[in-house]
Amino acid sequence: MATIKEYLKYYKSLTFNECKLNINDVLLFTELSYIDWHNIVPEDNNKITLKEAFNIYQKTKNVYLSTFMKGNIANLKDIYTSTRYKDIYLSNYKEYVDNEKQFGALKIYFDNKVFISYKGTNGTIIGWKEDFTLGYHFPIISQKYAINYLNEVITSEDKEIYIGGHSKGGNLAMTSSMYCNNDIFKRIKTIYNLDGPGFREKDLNNNFKKILPKLQIYIPEDSIIGMLLYSTNNKKIVKSNTSGIMTHDINTWLCFGQFLEKGKQSKLSIKIDNRIKEWNKNYTDKELEVMITSIFNVFEKNNIKSFRELK
């Protein structure tokens, strides 16, 4: 069963002229925003090559890595020496984590195009609190940051723009595209949401409708995060080599050549989706806010800042 690891093995010697950007490249680009590029990738429009950035990373970073992040780093070791990705540059790395928000983003230059990669939820409690906050409030702080980020980092030289993210990053990709400057929106070719949550029903306004022709949503068969709230029923279902919540890890998604293998949404995913939507309909935004805030207040009072500490 092939995943993006096998894709890298067979496609990393092909340039973007020989093989155009495809969904497997998008998966890999969204993983790049999860990497800790602090003090490595410039926070402004100054660029650094991916190879140089990763060489510095390997010498200076020594941190705990989750299973997902170990997979990302392993992929990066194949990426940065490849023919396909050797001319990639990075810039505008942003990372903010405090008691109110968890936000990250990265600008990637490839083949005379740019990809804006929004970081998804990490292991921090505040990151997951923001995900739950989506159920009763719009916009959350990270969504505001995502909109401002896109408007600030895109220049007149960026003629062809792609935007994407995994998990919460997928929601931020949609949100930033919905509310960015119109001149920027016209240059956006595709928006990718990889198993990320949607919006409240009342937030599916004309701004959301305008991105639909450019929007591609991918979810695994057992999707939970990607079925949260509302977006569009036009989702691409993907097979995974694992099951349950672990299918949220895009390193487990199956591919065949340049394409992801088509799957069918599982009964588990449908059941959880129906329960969560029923829950949202049975409670007001204020009631949801009280419940969710109460849960996370327990974590904060006990100085629990990550799910590793919660265990």
Disulfide bonds with the S-S distance in Angstrom:
none
